Amino acid sequence: MFEWLQLTVPPAPAMFAQLLVGLINGAFYAMLSLGLAVIFGLLNIINFTHGAQYMLGAFCAWFLLNALGLGYWPALILAPIIVGALGIAIERLLLRHIYGLDHLYGLLLTFGLALIIEGVFRQQFGSSGQPYAIPSELQSGRNLGFMFLPNYRAWVIVASLVLCLATWFTIERTRLGAYLRAATENPVLVQAFGINVPRMITLTYGAGVGLAALAGVMAAPIYQVSPLMGSNIIITVFAVVVIGGMGSILGAIVSGFALGLVEGLTKVFYPEASSTVIFVIMALVLLVKPAGFFGRAA
Amino acid sequence: MAGSGGWDRVLTAVLIALALAAPFILYPVFVMEALCFALFACAFNLLIGYVGLLSFGHAAFFGSAAYITAHTVKVWGLSPELGILVGAGVAALLGTVFGWLAIRRQGIYFAMITLALAQMVYFVALQARFTGGEDGIQAVPRGKLLGIVDLNHTLTMYYFVLAIFLIGFAIIVRTVHSPFGQVIKAIRENEPRAVSLGYDADRYKLLAFILSAGLSGLAGSLKSLVFQLASLTDVQWTMSGEVVLMTLVGGLGTVLGPVVGAFLLTAMQHYLAQLGSWVTVVQGVIFVFCVLVFRRGVVGAIAPYAAGGRSPSGISSGAAATRAKPAEARTAAAPRAP
């Protein structure tokens, strides 16, 4: 009964606060689906471990702080490198052996890896989260008149936007990106031109994983650092990927932010549906446009 | 099992004798649990093994049927057989909707869509009032079968579970060897060709999906009566992963593989139960191991030797084809396709 009251008059500050939360969630959806799209483009593998690697990034920051005393800013650089290196090891030792097989084996293998990583951390830390403080430089916030904007959240939105656009620029506008796109279309031909495609695949996987870890570090002060944070978000990101289609980088970014906002709006108007709204949208998109908004026709 | 060779009849007789004697040798509740999961895995295998569709959301059917049966039996006071029928029916209905949506895409997308739709069911189960949230529906009465047979007796319950399992298993074996089964295998091998021969591929896929969902529901309903409990574990994505693993370990596209896989993994969970989250780690390791070096699964690896000199039955030829490649690659909706 009470929700009808809220449905008609959402108080403005509450609404903006939820929109901000939605935008933040959207930033993480965008960064993660971007990494998935980059990896899928070259490896043809849906990286189910992506969520676990996002969680690893957050835990890496937590370890750096608690074991070595290195704060947020060094972690922002170190964690993606460490987790990215781990990703490179995974690619060389495991993924490399299944490229010739059906795509589904890639999904199953990375799912198994996700179970291993998550199980180890759950054994160590249980299901509860570890707190990670907001860096002192960004601790306060500013009053925008209509709402209070914490500095850290503003930083996350701006940083993720910059990161997304930089990735888009690298892939669509640089020579390296041109090689990458060419290898996506026809790896044999690109190799014939003297480009080391296997190494490029390894580095791409490492970069995609690093991107997930970077998102994890950025998420650490907002959500708690928990072993379950990865599997909670990855399924939603899969839905985002289905809605956007994996054909385009820009598509992944736009649909990530847009769906985060939609989720935030749903929290204002009909909170019960906020956890399912993205899946409902996915179902609707499948009815109208099965290939996704930005995907090439199936 | 339904092959023509004499060996198959002997094997069937031995297995049924073992199943009848099992509660006197092993812990009956364990065997019942394994049988429920075996039925679940067989139903799942119908899709991955014979249509070549990897569903990562089968927990939705298993879990929703468990909840529906638990609720109808406990709150509405339905008899167990009706409760199971209603549960399996709801799962089949859900399968109709999910299948109708998911078969619009293939390969990896199909897996992601089913996973996402199942996650939606999970959230509904988490929030809906009748499911009891984190507690689930507990103390579900087993009741009296047809109003006469008291299922509270463990042995009676066991033979009831065995009977339902055998019915479900027979439906699957019959389906696989029917003309319908031949068509879905043809679609798995080469969808454009099957379409060009005049088969409505989407309709066949949808029918297989509904059948698979309904039988998964049957397994879930049965499970809720065995343990007298329906909980969030039944609808969570980990359950979807477990059924994939059981089928993979036993052998994709083999008739007996999922049964073997279900028994192996259920046994493993019982032995490792004290180890907490390490069970998840072990499951992950088995996943990685199977994908890298053991893609045929237990039954898939044994079958060629066991078959010996006799001509391969429909089962093993189907299995051989699946082992080679579950078919989506050719038709997958990969955006890189020109």
Interface residues (C-beta under 8 A of the other chain):
Chain A: F40 G41 N44 I46 L94 H97 I98 L101 D102 H103 L104 Y105 L107 L108 L109 F111 G112 L113 A114 L115 I116 I117 E118 G119 V120 R122 Q123 T184 E185 S231 I235 T236 F238 A239 V241 V242 G245 M246 G247 E272 S275 T276 I278 F279 V280 M282 A283 L286 L287 P290 A291 G295 R296 A298
Chain B: L54 F56 L101 A102 R104 R105 Q106 G107 I108 Y109 A111 M112 I113 L115 A116 L117 Q119 M120 F123 V124 L126 Q127 W237 G241 V244 L248 G276 S277 W278 V279 T280 V281 V282 Q283 G284 V285 I286 F287 V288 C290 V291 L292 R295 K325 P326 A327 E328 A329 A332 A333 A334 P335 R336 A337 P338
